[in-house]
Amino acid sequence: MADMCCKIMAAYYLSSEGHPCGKPAKVQREGKWYCGKHDPVKVAERQARVDTKYKAEVKDQEAFYAAKRLKDAKAEAFDEIVEALTNLLRVDDDWHGAVNSEMATAREDARAALARAREIKGAK
């Protein structure tokens, strides 16, 4: 069994070429001996865990920002809807209301929706 891990550590100085790990070797992979920290299988397992965690965090962030964009879009649309309902009812009032029952139902639905929207927005 080899005495030391074969992993060459990064150089601290530009003039240096690096140095051996120096830890006792524990496992042999493809003819080379490694310590527990530098065992290529263990390194790959650790990297896979980090990658999985990172991908989950990215997915959570994407979901958060997608929900935020949707909420912002709804808020923008809300103002447009209130304005459109207000204009519709103003035009309807200018024409003194339609006699048709379908329009009367739509008018009342619009008035109720506008009242709820104003209540939510705190408008009077």
N, C-alpha and C positions, 0 to 999 in steps of 0.2 A: 504494500500500500504506500502511496506517496505521502510525504510528510506535510506538504503545504498545498494550498489551493493554487491552481494555475492561472487564475484571473489576474490580468495586469490592470492595475488601477490607473486612472487618468493622472496625467502629469499636473503638478501644481504650478510649475514654472515652464515657460516656453523652452528653456534650454534642457529640460528634463524629458525623458522618454517614458516616464511612468515607473511604477514599482509593483512587485507582486503583492497579492492580497496579504499573505502572511498568516492566515488562519489555518488551522489544521483541516486537512481534506477529509470529507466524510463519504462522498459518493463519486463513482466513476461514470462518466458519460462519454461515449465514443472515444474511449482510450485516454481521456483527460480526467484529472481529479479536481473536484470542487468542494468548497466548504458549503455549509447549509445555506448561507446567504447568496452565493453565486451559482448554485446549482441551476443549470439552464431550465430544467423542468419547473422548479420552484419560482424562478424569475418569470417564466411565462405564465404561471398560475397567478402570481401577484399582479402582473400586468393585465391579465384578463379580468381580475376583480376590479382593478382601477378603471379599466375601459367600460365595464358594465355599469359601475357607479356613475361614471361621467356621462354615459349615454342616457341613463335614467334622469340625471340632473338636467341635461339638455332637453329631454322630452318634457319634463315638468315645467321648465322655463318656457318652452314653446307653447304648452297648453295654457300657462298663465297669461302670456302676452296675447294669444289668440282670444282668450276670454276677455281680456282688457280691450282689445280692438273691437270685439263684438259689443261690449258694453258702451264704448265710446260711440260706435256707429248708431246704436239704439238711442243714445242720448241726443245725437245730432238729428236723427230722424224724428224723434219726439217733438222737437221744436218745429220742424217742418210740418208735421201732422197737425199740430195745434194751429199753426198759421193757416193751413189749408182748410181745416174745419171752420175756423173763424171766418175766412173769406167765403166759404160755401154758404154758411148760415147768413152772412151779411147779404149776399146776392139773393138768397131765398127770401130774406125779409124785405129786400128792395122790390121783389116781385110779388110781395104780399102772400107768399105761400102758394103752393100748388094745390089743386083740388083733389088730385089723385091720391088715393090712400097709400100707395106704395111710396110716393114721395113723402107723404106725411110720416110714415114709419121710418124712412131713412133720415128725415129731418130730426125726429125725436131721438133716434139712435146716435146721430151726430152730436146733438145737444148733450146727451148723457155722456158720450165719450169725451167731449170737450170739457164738461164739468169735472169728470174724473181726472183728466190730464191737468187741468188747472189746479185741482186740489193737490195732486202729486207734486207739481212744480211750485206750489205755494203762491200761485198767481191769484189775483182777485177778479 
